[in-house]
Amino acid sequence: MSKAKKSKETELSNAPETFTKNEDRNFEIVEAQIKDDFCHYSFRIIKGKTAGFTFKVIGAGIIEDDMRKAFAKQNVHLAIIDDVFKYSEIEIEDLGKMHGHELAVLFHVNGFKIKGEGDDESVILKGTKYVSAGGRLEIESPKISLDSFSSYKWYKALKYAVDVSREEVALYAEGKFTLPEKDDEPEVGLKQTKLKFAQPADAEVEDTDFANAAL
C-alpha cells in the first residue's frame, strides 16, 4: 500500500479547533448549492420571534472566488468518503497534502446540506465525480457526523471546511456577489439584492429539501 508523506502532526493540524461564527447574525445557513455561478441556499432564523423558521432563496447574484475556493476544500473529503483512495491503496497521513492529489481533483463539491443543530450537526456533501467514460457523475455522500463521535477520521477538518463554506454563503446572503447582466440572470428565482431580517409577521415556512442541482 502506497502512502502519502507522513506528517508528525495528527489530523487536528489540518484545521483550527473551531470556526469563529458571527454571533451578531440572527440566521444560519443550513443548505447551499452552486449552479451556473449562482448560489441557491436555505437559512434558518435562530433569534427572535421567528426563530426556527426556515427560508429558501434562489440566488440571483454571481458568486465570488472566495466561495469557489471554500467549496473546493471539501473536494478531498468527498473523494475520501467515496473510498477512491482506499481502492487505490493510498493511505492518507497528512490531509493537507492531498487537496491537489490527482484522485481528489476528480471530485467537485457544489453543495451541502446540514442536519441537526448546535453540537449535533451532520453534513451531506453533494457534487460530481469525473468518470473515464467521459463527463461527470452526480454523487452525494451519506450523512457525516461532525462531532467527536464521528466514524469519519477527518471530521474536524471537514467541519472547518463546511463552516467556512457556510460563512461564504452567509456573506453572499448579505450582499457579497456581483449582479449579472440581464441576459445572465437565472430564468427562475427571486431578484436578490441583500437579505434583511426584520421579523416577518406571516413568514412562509419552507421545507429545505432542494431539487438536485449540479454544475
N, C-alpha and C positions, 0 to 999 in steps of 0.2 A: 504494500500500500504506500503510495507516494504521500508526502507531507508538505504542507506549506512551511516556510521557515519558522522555526519555533521562537516564540517570544517569552521572556521571563515573566511578563505580566499575564494575568488572567483576563477573561472576557470583560471584567469590570473596567479595564483600562481603555476599552473601546468606546466608552460613553460615560458622561458625568453621572453621578449617583441619581440626580433628579433634574428635571427641567423646570426652570422658574416660570410659572404661569403669571399672566397678567391678572391680578386679583381684582382690578377695577372693572373688568367686564362682567356683564350680567348674563352672558351666554357662553356656551362651549360647543365646539364643532363635534358632531357625532358621526358624520359621514361625508365623504367627498369623492368626486370623480372628475378627472380631467378629460375633456373631449374636445378635439379640434381647437386646442388652446384656450378654451373656456372652462371654468370650474363650476360644477354643479354640486351643491352641498346641502346638508341639513344641520341645523343647530338647535340646541335645547336651552331654554331660558333657565337660569339657575338662581336668580334672585327676584324678589318682588312678588306681586300678586299672581303673575302668570308663570311662576317657577314650575318647571316640569313640562311646560308646553313645548312641542317640537314643530319646527317650521322647515319647509323645503324651499330652496331657492335655485332657479335656473340662472346661472351666472351669464352676464352679457358683457363682461369685460375680459380683455385678453390678459392671461396670466403673465407674470414676470419670471425671469430666470431663477430667482430665489426659490420659487415654488417648484420649478422643474428639478432643481438641484436637491431640494428637500425630499421630494418623492423618489428621486433616483437612489438615495441612500437606503431605500427599502428593497431595492432590486436583489441584492445579495441574500437577503433574508428569504425572499420568495424562492430563490434558487436552492437554498439550503432546505427549506420546508418541502420542496419538490423532490428532494433526495438526489439531485443531479451530481453533487459532489460525492455522495455516498456510493452511487453506482459507478462513478469513475474512480473509486478507491482513493479519494483525496481527503485526507484528514486535516481539518482546519484547526490551527492552534493560535492563529492571530487573525481575527476577523478584519481588522483594519487594513490588512494587506490584500484582502480578497475582493474588494469592490470593483477593481478593474480586471479581474480574472476572466479569461475567455469564456468560461461557463456562466459566470454571473451576468455578463453583458447580453446573454441570450434572453434574459428576463427584463421585463419593463413593467413596473408598478404604476398604474394610473388611477388607483382608487383604494379606499379603505373604508371599513365600517367598524365603529366602536360598539361593543356590547358591554353592558354593566355600567357602573358609576364608581367614582372615587378610587379606592384602593382595590376594587374588584372589577377591573376593566380587562377586556379581551379585545383582540382585533382580528378582523378578516381582511386579508390583503387581496386586491383584485388587480389583474394585469394581463399581460400576454407573454407568450414564450415562442421564440423563433424555432421553427421546425425545419429539418433538412429538406422536406418535400417542397418547401417554399412558403413564404408568408408567415403569419403569426397566429398562434392558437390561444384563444382566451383561456385564462386559468384563474382559479380562485382558491385561496388557502382555506384550510379548516380554521375554526376559531382558536386563536393562540392566546393563552393567558399571559398577562404582562406583570404578574407578581412573582414572588419568590417560590411559589408552589408550581410554577410553570414547568412543563416537561421539555420546553424548548430551551436549549443550553444558552442561547444568546438573547434571552428575553429582555435583559436590561438595555442592551444596545438597540434592540428593536423598539422598545418603549420610547427611548430617546428619539429615534428616527421618526416614529409616529407622532410624538409630541411636537417636534419641530415642524412636521408637515401640517399638523392641526393649527399651529401658530400662524403659518403662512396662509392657510385658508381663512383664519380669523382676520388677518390683516387684509386679505382680499375682500372679505365682507365689509371691512371698514374703509375700503377705497383704494387698496394697493393693486391697481390694474390699469390697463390702458384701454380707453374706449375705442372700439373699432370704427372703421369707415362703415357707412350704412350697408354696403354690399357684403361686409364680412360678418354682420350680426347674425346670431342664431335665428333659425326660422321660427322657433317656438321659445317663448320664455319671457320673463319679466324684464323690463328696462331697468337694469341695475345701475344705481349711482353709488350711494353709501347706505349701509344699513344703520338705522337708528332704532333704538328700542324704547318706546315711550309707553309701554304697558297697555296694549290694545284692549279695548273693552270687550270685543267679541272676536278674539283671535281664533283662527281656524286651526284645529289640531290635526296634523297630518301624520300618516304612517311614514316612517323613514325608509321603507324598502324602495330602493332605486330600481328602475329598469336597468338592465345591463347596458353599460356604455363603454366602448373600447376605442382606443385611438385608431 
